[in-house]
Amino acid sequence: MLRFLNTLWAFARPHTIIGTTLSVLSLYLLAAIDAGHWPMAQALLAALVATWGGNVYIVGLNQIIDLDLDRINKPHLPLPSGRLSLTGAAVVTTIAGAIGLIVSSLGSGYLFLVLVISMILGTAYSLPPIRLKRFPFWSTFCILAVRGVV
């Protein structure tokens, strides 16, 4: 079980999960200070779970699409190393995206909108024929927009 959890953590690309967590916590604290009181912890938890789900969807989709490149450039990742199958990666990616959308839809309308836009940009970033990651400006735009909006 520990090996499985370690594989999922590596597939989730920890540096992006940490960035997402810091972004959500920062916005939560700014909103709490501005409001003069502490919003419900449930709202923070929902935002974290929703954005983590969206984050894993985006990085998972990118890893699935870039599997051949990652076998050369990032052979240590779970998918190219064989620790996670392509089917397993697709299941994790789909479930994470669904959890993000479901949790965000049960929370704030703004959170849902942000997550949908982020997931659309993340999809356009990786998937052919658009594959925005091919273009330096659009690649940077996607990363900054998703990270900035989150």
MDAnalysis code that builds the backbone (N, CA, C; Angstrom):
import MDAnalysis as mda
import numpy as np

u = mda.Universe.empty(450, n_residues=150, atom_resindex=np.repeat(np.arange(150), 3), trajectory=True)
u.add_TopologyAttr("name", ["N", "CA", "C"] * 150)
u.add_TopologyAttr("resid", np.arange(1, 151))
u.add_TopologyAttr("resname", ["MET", "LEU", "ARG", "PHE", "LEU", "ASN", "THR", "LEU", "TRP", "ALA", "PHE", "ALA", "ARG", "PRO", "HIS", "THR", "ILE", "ILE", "GLY", "THR", "THR", "LEU", "SER", "VAL", "LEU", "SER", "LEU", "TYR", "LEU", "LEU", "ALA", "ALA", "ILE", "ASP", "ALA", "GLY", "HIS", "TRP", "PRO", "MET", "ALA", "GLN", "ALA", "LEU", "LEU", "ALA", "ALA", "LEU", "VAL", "ALA", "THR", "TRP", "GLY", "GLY", "ASN", "VAL", "TYR", "ILE", "VAL", "GLY", "LEU", "ASN", "GLN", "ILE", "ILE", "ASP", "LEU", "ASP", "LEU", "ASP", "ARG", "ILE", "ASN", "LYS", "PRO", "HIS", "LEU", "PRO", "LEU", "PRO", "SER", "GLY", "ARG", "LEU", "SER", "LEU", "THR", "GLY", "ALA", "ALA", "VAL", "VAL", "THR", "THR", "ILE", "ALA", "GLY", "ALA", "ILE", "GLY", "LEU", "ILE", "VAL", "SER", "SER", "LEU", "GLY", "SER", "GLY", "TYR", "LEU", "PHE", "LEU", "VAL", "LEU", "VAL", "ILE", "SER", "MET", "ILE", "LEU", "GLY", "THR", "ALA", "TYR", "SER", "LEU", "PRO", "PRO", "ILE", "ARG", "LEU", "LYS", "ARG", "PHE", "PRO", "PHE", "TRP", "SER", "THR", "PHE", "CYS", "ILE", "LEU", "ALA", "VAL", "ARG", "GLY", "VAL", "VAL"])
u.atoms.positions = np.array([
    [0.826, -1.197, 0.000],
    [0.000, 0.000, 0.000],
    [0.867, 1.257, 0.000],
    [1.950, 1.236, 0.760],
    [2.841, 2.386, 0.826],
    [3.484, 2.657, -0.532],
    [3.860, 1.582, -1.231],
    [4.446, 1.741, -2.560],
    [3.428, 2.351, -3.521],
    [2.172, 1.912, -3.443],
    [1.110, 2.452, -4.288],
    [0.912, 3.944, -4.010],
    [0.851, 4.319, -2.744],
    [0.684, 5.727, -2.384],
    [1.872, 6.562, -2.842],
    [3.073, 6.007, -2.733],
    [4.266, 6.697, -3.201],
    [4.202, 6.911, -4.715],
    [3.728, 5.916, -5.445],
    [3.577, 6.027, -6.899],
    [2.558, 7.103, -7.250],
    [1.423, 7.132, -6.556],
    [0.413, 8.164, -6.806],
    [0.958, 9.547, -6.504],
    [1.725, 9.674, -5.425],
    [2.319, 10.967, -5.059],
    [3.277, 11.431, -6.155],
    [4.098, 10.535, -6.663],
    [5.034, 10.895, -7.731],
    [4.277, 11.246, -9.012],
    [3.205, 10.516, -9.324],
    [2.395, 10.794, -10.513],
    [1.726, 12.164, -10.403],
    [1.360, 12.561, -9.195],
    [0.696, 13.849, -8.969],
    [1.646, 15.032, -9.125],
    [2.946, 14.762, -9.300],
    [3.957, 15.801, -9.462],
    [3.929, 16.736, -8.246],
    [4.567, 16.307, -7.157],
    [4.500, 17.013, -5.877],
    [4.753, 18.517, -5.942],
    [5.661, 18.965, -6.796],
    [5.924, 20.402, -6.851],
    [4.691, 21.180, -7.305],
    [3.825, 20.567, -8.124],
    [2.613, 21.273, -8.536],
    [1.550, 21.214, -7.431],
    [1.492, 20.112, -6.727],
    [0.553, 20.002, -5.598],
    [0.921, 21.018, -4.510],
    [2.202, 21.145, -4.234],
    [2.657, 22.110, -3.224],
    [2.320, 23.529, -3.668],
    [2.567, 23.851, -4.946],
    [2.232, 25.180, -5.462],
    [0.748, 25.471, -5.380],
    [-0.076, 24.496, -5.745],
    [-1.524, 24.652, -5.672],
    [-1.966, 24.861, -4.228],
    [-1.416, 24.083, -3.319],
    [-1.771, 24.199, -1.904],
    [-1.408, 25.582, -1.366],
    [-0.219, 26.052, -1.676],
    [0.205, 27.381, -1.214],
    [-0.675, 28.478, -1.806],
    [-1.070, 28.345, -3.064],
    [-1.945, 29.334, -3.692],
    [-3.302, 29.393, -2.992],
    [-3.894, 28.228, -2.772],
    [-5.216, 28.183, -2.131],
    [-5.136, 28.716, -0.703],
    [-4.123, 28.293, 0.048],
    [-3.977, 28.785, 1.423],
    [-3.756, 30.297, 1.466],
    [-2.967, 30.813, 0.556],
    [-2.713, 32.255, 0.516],
    [-3.994, 33.033, 0.245],
    [-4.757, 32.589, -0.745],
    [-6.015, 33.269, -1.052],
    [-7.009, 33.153, 0.093],
    [-7.036, 32.000, 0.739],
    [-7.916, 31.805, 1.888],
    [-7.573, 32.800, 2.996],
    [-6.283, 32.929, 3.295],
    [-5.858, 33.850, 4.348],
    [-6.124, 35.305, 3.967],
    [-5.886, 35.665, 2.716],
    [-6.184, 37.032, 2.271],
    [-7.674, 37.335, 2.393],
    [-8.518, 36.386, 1.999],
    [-9.964, 36.584, 2.110],
    [-10.388, 36.677, 3.570],
    [-9.797, 35.866, 4.422],
    [-10.153, 35.875, 5.840],
    [-9.756, 37.195, 6.492],
    [-8.585, 37.686, 6.174],
    [-8.123, 38.956, 6.738],
    [-9.001, 40.094, 6.230],
    [-9.301, 40.089, 4.927],
    [-10.122, 41.146, 4.336],
    [-11.540, 41.131, 4.897],
    [-12.069, 39.956, 5.137],
    [-13.437, 39.838, 5.649],
    [-13.521, 40.169, 7.136],
    [-12.389, 40.168, 7.811],
    [-12.384, 40.461, 9.236],
    [-12.772, 39.271, 10.100],
    [-12.957, 38.122, 9.508],
    [-13.259, 36.908, 10.257],
    [-12.747, 35.710, 9.456],
    [-12.720, 34.581, 10.097],
    [-12.208, 33.375, 9.435],
    [-13.349, 32.639, 8.777],
    [-13.305, 32.501, 7.433],
    [-14.331, 31.701, 6.753],
    [-14.293, 30.254, 7.238],
    [-15.313, 29.538, 6.924],
    [-15.419, 28.151, 7.361],
    [-14.259, 27.307, 6.853],
    [-13.782, 26.447, 7.699],
    [-12.708, 25.533, 7.318],
    [-13.183, 24.578, 6.221],
    [-14.489, 24.322, 6.167],
    [-15.032, 23.445, 5.131],
    [-14.796, 24.032, 3.739],
    [-14.899, 25.361, 3.631],
    [-14.672, 26.011, 2.335],
    [-13.216, 25.831, 1.907],
    [-12.305, 25.953, 2.860],
    [-10.887, 25.753, 2.554],
    [-10.629, 24.311, 2.128],
    [-11.197, 23.369, 2.856],
    [-11.010, 21.959, 2.515],
    [-11.584, 21.649, 1.129],
    [-12.758, 22.188, 0.829],
    [-13.364, 21.966, -0.490],
    [-12.488, 22.550, -1.585],
    [-11.964, 23.750, -1.364],
    [-11.093, 24.379, -2.366],
    [-9.828, 23.557, -2.575],
    [-9.252, 23.065, -1.480],
    [-8.040, 22.254, -1.610],
    [-8.314, 20.949, -2.357],
    [-9.353, 20.238, -1.972],
    [-9.665, 18.958, -2.625],
    [-9.990, 19.178, -4.106],
    [-10.783, 20.198, -4.403],
    [-11.150, 20.473, -5.790],
    [-9.925, 20.829, -6.628],
    [-9.070, 21.697, -6.115],
    [-7.899, 22.107, -6.901],
    [-6.859, 20.999, -6.987],
    [-6.736, 20.182, -5.946],
    [-5.833, 19.023, -6.041],
    [-6.329, 18.075, -7.137],
    [-7.637, 17.842, -7.182],
    [-8.194, 16.982, -8.221],
    [-7.933, 17.531, -9.610],
    [-8.183, 18.823, -9.786],
    [-7.911, 19.460, -11.073],
    [-6.438, 19.409, -11.425],
    [-5.590, 19.608, -10.429],
    [-4.141, 19.573, -10.630],
    [-3.687, 18.187, -11.101],
    [-4.156, 17.153, -10.437],
    [-3.767, 15.787, -10.816],
    [-4.314, 15.454, -12.205],
    [-5.507, 15.933, -12.523],
    [-6.041, 15.742, -13.879],
    [-5.092, 16.355, -14.914],
    [-4.684, 17.600, -14.698],
    [-3.844, 18.307, -15.665],
    [-2.473, 17.645, -15.812],
    [-1.804, 17.362, -14.697],
    [-0.466, 16.764, -14.809],
    [-0.555, 15.307, -15.265],
    [-1.634, 14.620, -14.897],
    [-1.815, 13.238, -15.343],
    [-2.026, 13.163, -16.842],
    [-2.891, 14.025, -17.366],
    [-3.134, 14.057, -18.805],
    [-1.835, 14.367, -19.548],
    [-1.082, 15.320, -19.050],
    [0.184, 15.687, -19.689],
    [1.153, 14.502, -19.707],
    [1.208, 13.755, -18.613],
    [2.111, 12.598, -18.564],
    [1.654, 11.471, -19.489],
    [0.355, 11.286, -19.606],
    [-0.161, 10.257, -20.508],
    [0.184, 10.613, -21.958],
    [-0.047, 11.848, -22.333],
    [0.209, 12.297, -23.702],
    [1.706, 12.287, -24.012],
    [2.527, 12.651, -23.029],
    [3.983, 12.758, -23.240],
    [4.753, 11.500, -22.850],
    [4.081, 10.369, -22.778],
    [4.735, 9.150, -22.306],
    [6.006, 8.830, -23.088],
    [5.966, 8.914, -24.402],
    [7.161, 8.588, -25.196],
    [8.316, 9.547, -24.892],
    [8.026, 10.830, -24.750],
    [9.069, 11.807, -24.402],
    [9.593, 11.576, -22.991],
    [8.678, 11.270, -22.078],
    [9.089, 11.062, -20.682],
    [9.925, 9.801, -20.514],
    [9.756, 8.831, -21.384],
    [10.615, 7.633, -21.314],
    [12.076, 8.014, -21.517],
    [12.311, 9.071, -22.285],
    [13.670, 9.550, -22.542],
    [14.092, 10.592, -21.502],
    [13.247, 11.604, -21.294],
    [13.615, 12.752, -20.459],
    [13.335, 12.602, -18.965],
    [12.343, 11.810, -18.623],
    [11.948, 11.658, -17.219],
    [11.642, 10.191, -16.915],
    [12.606, 9.311, -17.131],
    [12.330, 7.875, -16.956],
    [12.019, 7.473, -15.515],
    [12.283, 8.361, -14.561],
    [12.022, 8.064, -13.151],
    [10.549, 8.211, -12.770],
    [9.754, 8.897, -13.599],
    [8.338, 9.087, -13.279],
    [7.606, 7.739, -13.296],
    [6.499, 7.638, -12.569],
    [5.793, 6.353, -12.453],
    [5.357, 5.728, -13.775],
    [4.896, 6.525, -14.712],
    [4.403, 5.971, -15.975],
    [5.544, 5.430, -16.848],
    [6.564, 6.210, -17.168],
    [7.641, 5.664, -18.009],
    [8.463, 4.565, -17.329],
    [8.528, 4.610, -15.994],
    [9.301, 3.581, -15.289],
    [8.535, 2.269, -15.159],
    [7.240, 2.295, -15.439],
    [6.433, 1.083, -15.350],
    [5.806, 0.860, -13.981],
    [6.050, 1.750, -13.026],
    [5.422, 1.606, -11.707],
    [3.919, 1.834, -11.774],
    [3.463, 2.558, -12.813],
    [2.043, 2.814, -13.012],
    [1.741, 2.511, -14.477],
    [0.690, 1.731, -14.700],
    [0.319, 1.377, -16.074],
    [-0.402, 2.549, -16.736],
    [-0.485, 2.500, -18.048],
    [-1.206, 3.534, -18.792],
    [-2.682, 3.529, -18.389],
    [-3.243, 2.346, -18.215],
    [-4.634, 2.236, -17.770],
    [-4.803, 2.822, -16.375],
    [-3.877, 2.496, -15.477],
    [-3.928, 3.039, -14.118],
    [-3.829, 4.556, -14.121],
    [-2.942, 5.088, -14.961],
    [-2.786, 6.540, -15.063],
    [-4.067, 7.190, -15.583],
    [-4.697, 6.556, -16.566],
    [-5.950, 7.089, -17.110],
    [-7.054, 7.075, -16.054],
    [-7.107, 6.018, -15.264],
    [-8.117, 5.921, -14.197],
    [-7.881, 7.002, -13.142],
    [-6.641, 7.137, -12.692],
    [-6.307, 8.152, -11.678],
    [-6.636, 9.549, -12.207],
    [-6.247, 9.819, -13.451],
    [-6.480, 11.131, -14.057],
    [-7.968, 11.432, -14.153],
    [-8.751, 10.467, -14.605],
    [-10.201, 10.643, -14.753],
    [-10.875, 10.838, -13.401],
    [-10.530, 10.003, -12.441],
    [-11.145, 10.114, -11.106],
    [-10.769, 11.436, -10.456],
    [-9.504, 11.836, -10.572],
    [-9.070, 13.105, -9.972],
    [-9.835, 14.274, -10.588],
    [-9.962, 14.284, -11.912],
    [-10.714, 15.350, -12.573],
    [-12.167, 15.370, -12.135],
    [-12.778, 14.194, -12.050],
    [-14.179, 14.094, -11.634],
    [-14.358, 14.577, -10.192],
    [-13.450, 14.184, -9.308],
    [-13.530, 14.639, -7.911],
    [-13.423, 16.156, -7.854],
    [-12.480, 16.708, -8.605],
    [-12.329, 18.162, -8.624],
    [-13.600, 18.857, -9.075],
    [-14.189, 18.370, -10.162],
    [-15.409, 18.997, -10.676],
    [-16.592, 18.816, -9.736],
    [-16.736, 17.633, -9.169],
    [-17.855, 17.380, -8.253],
    [-17.734, 18.227, -6.995],
    [-16.562, 18.214, -6.374],
    [-16.387, 18.974, -5.133],
    [-16.556, 20.470, -5.391],
    [-15.984, 20.962, -6.489],
    [-16.112, 22.397, -6.768],
    [-17.556, 22.781, -7.092],
    [-18.307, 21.881, -7.731],
    [-19.701, 22.190, -8.055],
    [-20.576, 22.214, -6.807],
    [-20.168, 21.503, -5.770],
    [-20.923, 21.502, -4.514],
    [-20.578, 22.710, -3.655],
    [-19.476, 23.360, -3.999],
    [-19.040, 24.531, -3.240],
    [-19.456, 25.804, -3.937],
    [-18.502, 26.650, -4.130],
    [-18.736, 27.953, -4.719],
    [-18.838, 27.870, -6.242],
    [-19.713, 28.682, -6.810],
    [-19.809, 28.778, -8.260],
    [-18.513, 29.294, -8.860],
    [-17.841, 30.183, -8.124],
    [-16.560, 30.709, -8.591],
    [-15.493, 29.613, -8.619],
    [-15.479, 28.795, -7.604],
    [-14.511, 27.698, -7.556],
    [-14.740, 26.748, -8.728],
    [-15.989, 26.427, -9.009],
    [-16.303, 25.556, -10.133],
    [-15.841, 26.184, -11.449],
    [-16.125, 27.460, -11.641],
    [-15.732, 28.155, -12.864],
    [-14.212, 28.174, -13.019],
    [-13.510, 28.475, -11.941],
    [-12.043, 28.492, -11.975],
    [-11.511, 27.109, -12.336],
    [-12.081, 26.083, -11.746],
    [-11.608, 24.732, -12.012],
    [-11.893, 24.315, -13.458],
    [-13.069, 24.627, -13.958],
    [-13.401, 24.283, -15.343],
    [-12.453, 24.990, -16.308],
    [-12.232, 26.282, -16.098],
    [-11.316, 27.028, -16.972],
    [-9.906, 26.450, -16.881],
    [-9.462, 26.147, -15.672],
    [-8.127, 25.572, -15.494],
    [-7.996, 24.232, -16.202],
    [-9.022, 23.401, -16.088],
    [-8.965, 22.082, -16.724],
    [-9.043, 22.192, -18.249],
    [-9.791, 23.159, -18.755],
    [-9.835, 23.380, -20.209],
    [-8.453, 23.832, -20.689],
    [-7.841, 24.778, -19.985],
    [-6.499, 25.227, -20.366],
    [-5.489, 24.085, -20.258],
    [-5.586, 23.289, -19.203],
    [-4.682, 22.154, -19.034],
    [-4.845, 21.122, -20.132],
    [-6.082, 20.929, -20.577],
    [-6.345, 20.002, -21.673],
    [-5.785, 20.560, -22.983],
    [-6.041, 21.837, -23.251],
    [-5.528, 22.466, -24.466],
    [-4.000, 22.519, -24.466],
    [-3.415, 22.593, -23.289],
    [-1.957, 22.603, -23.146],
    [-1.350, 21.297, -23.655],
    [-1.989, 20.177, -23.365],
    [-1.405, 18.863, -23.655],
    [-1.923, 18.175, -24.897],
    [-3.228, 18.264, -25.158],
    [-3.843, 17.416, -26.189],
    [-3.705, 17.960, -27.605],
    [-3.317, 17.076, -28.543],
    [-3.373, 17.454, -29.946],
    [-4.842, 17.619, -30.342],
    [-5.173, 18.389, -31.316],
    [-4.268, 19.108, -32.198],
    [-3.846, 20.469, -31.664],
    [-4.468, 20.942, -30.592],
    [-4.126, 22.280, -30.086],
    [-2.726, 22.271, -29.474],
    [-2.518, 21.451, -28.460],
    [-1.214, 21.247, -27.814],
    [-0.433, 22.552, -27.632],
    [-0.987, 23.442, -26.817],
    [-0.410, 24.766, -26.623],
    [1.016, 24.741, -26.080],
    [1.420, 23.631, -25.500],
    [2.775, 23.550, -24.945],
    [3.848, 23.649, -26.025],
    [3.462, 23.530, -27.296],
    [4.422, 23.653, -28.401],
    [4.870, 25.098, -28.609],
    [4.097, 26.044, -28.109],
    [4.351, 27.455, -28.366],
    [4.757, 28.153, -27.066],
    [5.949, 28.744, -27.015],
    [6.434, 29.342, -25.758],
    [5.451, 30.326, -25.122],
    [4.863, 31.218, -25.908],
    [3.937, 32.194, -25.329],
    [2.726, 31.502, -24.718],
    [2.090, 30.605, -25.478],
    [0.873, 29.951, -25.005],
    [1.146, 28.961, -23.878],
    [2.296, 28.351, -23.920],
    [2.684, 27.460, -22.826],
    [2.804, 28.254, -21.528],
    [3.512, 29.361, -21.602],
    [3.672, 30.232, -20.430],
    [2.327, 30.777, -19.976],
    [1.507, 31.197, -20.942],
    [0.179, 31.716, -20.618],
    [-0.640, 30.692, -19.839],
    [-0.660, 29.447, -20.325],
    [-1.439, 28.394, -19.654],
    [-0.963, 28.176, -18.226],
    [0.336, 28.056, -18.057],
    [0.888, 27.796, -16.725],
    [0.576, 28.958, -15.785],
    [0.813, 30.191, -16.237],
    [0.554, 31.349, -15.385],
    [-0.932, 31.548, -15.123],
    [-1.749, 31.323, -16.135],
    [-3.202, 31.505, -15.957],
    [-3.753, 30.491, -14.957],
    [-3.377, 29.242, -15.117],
    [-3.891, 28.220, -14.209],
    [-3.352, 28.458, -12.794],
    [-2.069, 28.680, -12.664],
    [-1.488, 28.901, -11.334],
    [-2.004, 30.217, -10.737],
    [-2.082, 31.252, -11.556],
    [-2.537, 32.553, -11.071],
    [-3.998, 32.550, -10.685],
    [-4.828, 31.900, -11.500],
    [-6.262, 31.851, -11.211],
    [-6.527, 30.994, -9.980],
    [-5.830, 29.867, -9.885],
    [-6.004, 29.007, -8.717],
    [-5.590, 29.764, -7.478],
])
